[in-house]
Amino acid sequence: QVQLVESGGGSVQAGGSLRLSCAVSGSIHNINAMGWYRQAPGKRREFVALIISGGNINYADSVKGRLTISRDIAKNTVYLQMNSLKPEDQAVYSCNADRVDGLKTYWGQGTQVTVSS
């Protein structure tokens, strides 16, 4: 079993920055990739960024150049640095972890990001 706990959400003005953290515990040796997703009210959950165990990284086109995913293996934590935030970035951000066998994805509870114009 894997547990994920996000933190770092909050309210900022457009153009501001936030850093989200996702602390991982449990059977972390079974994790192959970790990612961030977001869901705004009335919208479907959408992919934001992904980091794979080998270090490969992918981003949604809408966040390239503004959001950066990283990890601290020693701290078992994945981060999402968010710069130049826009009102359309406002959403609940959740991190997830994919098990190596691909048969299960774990999710955190989410953290709210509010961006005012």
C-alpha positions, -999 to 999 in steps of 0.1 A, spaced: 0 0 0 11 36 -8 0 67 9 2 102 -7 -3 135 12 -3 168 -7 4 202 8 13 237 -3 -19 248 -19 -33 283 -12 -44 315 -27 -23 337 -49 -27 365 -74 -22 360 -111 15 359 -118 23 345 -84 40 313 -74 32 282 -53 51 250 -46 30 219 -40 45 189 -22 34 152 -23 49 131 5 49 94 -2 49 66 23 44 29 23 56 5 -4 74 31 -23 97 6 -39 67 -5 -60 62 29 -76 72 34 -112 59 70 -119 43 99 -101 23 127 -115 2 157 -108 -34 161 -120 -59 189 -114 -96 193 -115 -115 226 -117 -152 229 -108 -174 215 -135 -145 202 -155 -129 168 -159 -96 160 -142 -67 167 -164 -31 157 -165 -5 183 -155 29 166 -151 46 132 -147 80 120 -136 90 85 -142 114 65 -120 142 68 -146 139 106 -145 119 112 -177 94 141 -174 63 150 -193 41 181 -191 7 192 -203 12 218 -231 -8 243 -210 18 243 -182 51 240 -201 75 267 -191 55 276 -160 52 245 -139 80 222 -129 78 187 -114 107 174 -94 115 148 -67 136 144 -37 143 107 -34 158 110 1 126 127 13 102 105 -6 86 137 -19 75 150 -53 71 187 -59 52 209 -83 67 244 -86 41 266 -101 52 300 -115 34 327 -135 1 313 -123 -30 322 -142 -67 322 -132 -72 291 -154 -47 272 -132 -72 274 -103 -82 238 -94 -78 210 -69 -44 195 -75 -38 158 -67 -7 137 -70 -8 101 -79 16 71 -80 15 42 -105 25 8 -93 53 -9 -113 30 -36 -125 6 -10 -139 -24 -26 -121 -30 2 -95 -28 39 -92 -27 56 -58 -41 91 -52 -37 118 -26 -66 138 -12 -58 169 -32 -49 205 -23 -68 236 -35 -50 262 -56 -68 295 -60 -56 322 -84 -72 356 -85 -70 380 -113 
